[in-house]
Amino acid sequence: MENTPIHQYIAPIIARLEPPKSSKPILTPGYELRPCLINMVREQSFLGEGDENPYFHLREFEQTCACLHIASMLDETLRWKVFLFSLTGRAKHWFNQTVGSMQGDWKALCSSFCLSLFPISRVVSLCSEVLSFKQKEKESLSTSWECFKNLINTEPDHAIQDPILLQHFYMGLNKETLKFLDIASGDSFFYVYANLGRSILDKIVEKLIP
């Protein structure tokens, strides 16, 4: 027979908030998540409100985690364990409600994170902006290229190949800028390889921006 008085059942039991284990095994008997790494991650905290971009956050988070490697622990496992420290507010609430259903899969967690906090309507809108890009009146080529790069870096990966992206950028330029870019390309920008096209545009930006 239980010896616990009834009144002790009034207060709710506080559940442990430790996330489920990663699906990837840890092959080391002991490890330490260094405070410096956790502090770096917390400095890049993601709230999940307004114009915050989960794709940007993931990119910065993974770059930070790349600064530390733990022997016998896969990078995905490290990210799984540290990710919660990078979240706050709405994003942290999302994590606590979702992580249990991810079965320790880091890639599945990333996909759910982006889809939940970056609406499909926003993804479609950004894609449309890329494919219908137009150089603004009196805007320089260097400014247009920087704006276009910012746009394609803001959106998630739509699997649009680089030559297609450069094609839409080129077709969105005014006649004067097109002529200048063709001359800078040696004949026609349309006939260069994509990596060379990017290099030409980046060099133009370097020369025109003081």
C-alpha positions in Angstrom: 0.0 0.0 0.0 1.3 3.5 -0.9 2.5 5.7 1.9 2.3 9.0 -0.1 -0.3 11.4 1.3 -2.9 12.7 -1.1 -1.8 16.3 -0.8 1.6 15.5 -2.5 -0.3 14.6 -5.7 -1.6 18.2 -6.1 1.6 19.6 -7.6 2.2 18.5 -11.3 5.3 16.4 -11.9 7.9 18.4 -13.9 8.9 16.4 -16.9 12.5 16.1 -18.0 13.2 18.5 -20.8 16.2 16.6 -22.2 15.7 15.9 -25.9 15.5 12.4 -27.2 18.8 10.8 -28.2 20.2 11.2 -31.7 19.7 8.3 -34.1 23.4 8.2 -34.7 25.4 6.2 -32.1 28.0 7.8 -29.9 31.1 5.5 -29.8 33.0 7.3 -27.0 32.5 6.5 -23.3 32.6 10.1 -22.4 32.5 13.6 -24.0 32.0 17.2 -23.1 30.0 19.9 -24.8 32.3 22.9 -24.2 30.7 26.0 -22.7 32.4 28.1 -25.3 30.5 26.3 -28.0 27.2 26.6 -26.2 27.8 30.3 -25.6 28.6 30.9 -29.3 25.4 29.1 -30.3 23.3 31.1 -27.9 24.7 34.3 -29.3 23.1 33.4 -32.6 19.7 32.7 -31.0 16.7 32.3 -33.2 13.2 33.5 -32.1 11.1 32.4 -35.1 9.3 35.7 -35.4 9.0 38.4 -38.1 11.5 38.3 -40.9 13.9 35.8 -39.3 15.0 33.2 -41.8 15.5 29.6 -40.5 17.6 28.8 -43.5 20.1 31.5 -42.5 20.0 30.3 -38.9 20.8 26.7 -39.8 23.6 27.8 -42.0 25.2 29.9 -39.2 24.5 27.2 -36.6 26.2 24.5 -38.7 29.2 26.8 -39.3 29.6 27.4 -35.6 29.3 23.6 -34.8 32.0 23.0 -37.4 34.5 24.7 -35.0 34.3 21.7 -32.7 34.8 18.0 -33.3 34.3 15.3 -30.7 36.1 12.0 -31.4 33.7 9.1 -32.2 30.8 11.4 -32.5 29.3 12.3 -35.9 28.8 15.9 -36.7 25.0 15.3 -37.0 24.9 14.0 -33.4 26.7 17.1 -32.1 24.3 19.4 -33.9 21.3 17.4 -32.6 22.5 17.9 -29.0 23.4 21.5 -29.3 20.6 22.9 -31.5 18.1 23.6 -28.7 20.6 26.1 -27.2 20.3 28.2 -30.4 16.5 28.6 -30.0 14.3 30.8 -27.9 10.7 32.0 -27.8 8.4 30.6 -30.5 11.2 28.5 -32.0 12.0 26.9 -28.7 8.4 26.1 -28.2 8.3 24.5 -31.7 11.3 22.4 -30.8 9.8 21.0 -27.6 6.6 20.2 -29.4 8.3 18.5 -32.4 11.6 16.9 -31.4 10.0 13.8 -30.0 8.5 12.8 -33.3 11.8 13.2 -35.2 13.3 9.9 -34.0 16.7 11.4 -33.5 17.1 12.3 -37.2 18.9 15.6 -37.6 18.0 16.0 -41.3 14.3 15.4 -40.6 14.5 18.0 -37.8 16.1 20.6 -40.1 13.5 20.0 -42.7 10.6 20.3 -40.3 12.2 23.4 -38.7 12.4 25.3 -42.0 9.0 24.2 -43.3 7.3 25.2 -40.0 9.0 28.6 -39.5 9.3 29.6 -43.2 5.8 29.4 -44.8 5.5 27.9 -48.3 3.9 31.1 -49.5 7.1 32.9 -48.6 9.2 30.4 -50.4 7.0 30.7 -53.6 7.2 34.5 -53.3 11.0 34.5 -53.1 11.3 32.1 -56.0 9.1 34.3 -58.1 11.3 37.4 -57.3 14.3 35.5 -58.4 12.8 34.3 -61.7 11.3 37.8 -62.5 14.3 39.8 -61.4 14.6 43.3 -63.0 17.4 45.9 -62.7 16.0 49.0 -61.1 16.2 52.4 -62.9 19.6 54.1 -62.4 20.8 51.0 -60.5 24.4 50.0 -61.3 25.4 46.5 -62.4 27.4 45.9 -59.2 24.3 46.9 -57.1 22.0 44.7 -59.1 24.3 41.7 -58.8 24.7 42.2 -55.0 20.9 42.5 -54.7 20.4 39.3 -56.8 22.9 37.4 -54.7 21.2 38.5 -51.5 17.9 37.3 -52.9 19.1 33.9 -53.9 20.9 33.5 -50.6 17.8 34.4 -48.7 15.6 31.8 -50.2 15.8 28.0 -49.6 17.4 25.8 -52.2 14.9 25.4 -55.1 17.3 23.2 -57.0 17.5 26.0 -59.7 20.8 25.4 -61.5 23.4 28.2 -61.5 23.2 28.7 -65.3 19.4 29.3 -65.1 19.9 31.8 -62.2 22.5 33.7 -64.2 20.2 33.6 -67.3 17.4 35.2 -65.4 19.7 37.8 -63.9 21.1 38.6 -67.4 17.7 38.9 -68.9 16.6 41.3 -66.2 19.3 43.9 -67.0 18.7 47.0 -69.0 20.2 47.3 -72.6 23.1 49.5 -71.5 24.1 47.2 -68.7 23.7 44.2 -71.0 26.1 45.7 -73.5 28.6 46.5 -70.8 28.5 43.0 -69.3 28.9 41.4 -72.8 32.0 43.5 -73.4 33.4 42.5 -70.0 32.8 38.9 -70.9 34.8 39.1 -74.1 31.9 38.8 -76.4 28.6 37.7 -74.9 27.9 36.8 -71.3 25.4 34.1 -72.5 28.3 32.1 -74.0 30.5 31.8 -70.9 30.3 29.0 -68.3 28.4 29.6 -65.1 31.4 29.7 -62.8 33.2 32.1 -65.1 30.0 34.2 -65.3 29.9 34.6 -61.5 33.6 35.4 -61.4 33.2 38.1 -64.0 30.3 39.7 -62.1 32.2 39.5 -58.8 35.3 41.1 -60.3 33.1 43.9 -61.7 31.7 44.5 -58.2 35.3 44.6 -56.7 36.3 47.2 -59.3 33.3 49.4 -59.0 32.8 49.4 -55.2 35.5 51.6 -53.4 
